[in-house]
Amino acid sequence: MSNTKLIFLRELRKYKDHLMKQQFKTLRGQVLSGDCEGAKKGLEKILNRRMQHEHTKNIC
């Protein structure tokens, strides 16, 4: 396995508590199949949506 895949999988484990089980499995599968860029983009999108939701929840 390439070095970039291992690095991203380590990073992904840090966010495991913030992701649903299926989201984690999907992102991990993308990395293992070689689509690291897609997985990074997906993780950013999930985290951004989560942060927006948390922000609006605190305002109300």
C-alpha positions in Angstrom: 0.0 0.0 0.0 1.3 3.4 -0.9 2.5 6.0 1.7 -0.3 8.5 0.8 -3.0 5.9 1.4 -1.6 5.0 4.8 -1.3 8.6 5.8 -4.9 9.4 4.8 -6.2 6.3 6.6 -4.5 7.4 9.8 -6.1 10.8 9.3 -9.5 9.2 8.7 -9.3 7.3 11.9 -9.0 10.6 13.8 -12.5 11.5 12.5 -14.1 8.1 13.1 -16.1 9.4 16.1 -17.5 12.3 14.0 -18.6 10.1 11.1 -21.4 7.6 10.7 -20.4 4.0 10.2 -21.4 4.0 6.6 -19.6 7.3 5.8 -16.4 5.9 7.4 -16.6 2.7 5.4 -17.3 4.6 2.1 -14.3 6.9 2.6 -12.1 4.0 3.6 -13.2 2.1 0.5 -12.4 5.0 -1.7 -8.9 5.3 -0.3 -8.3 1.6 -0.7 -9.5 1.6 -4.3 -7.1 4.5 -5.1 -9.4 7.5 -5.0 -7.6 9.5 -2.3 -8.6 12.8 -3.8 -12.3 11.9 -3.8 -12.1 10.6 -0.2 -10.5 13.9 0.9 -13.1 15.9 -0.9 -15.9 13.8 0.7 -14.5 14.1 4.2 -14.2 17.8 3.8 -17.8 18.0 2.6 -19.1 15.9 5.5 -17.2 17.9 8.1 -18.3 21.2 6.6 -21.9 20.1 6.7 -21.5 18.9 10.3 -20.0 22.2 11.3 -22.8 24.2 9.7 -25.4 22.1 11.4 -23.7 22.5 14.8 -23.5 26.2 14.3 -27.2 26.7 13.4 -28.2 24.4 16.3 -26.4 26.6 18.8 -28.0 29.8 17.5 -31.6 28.7 17.9 
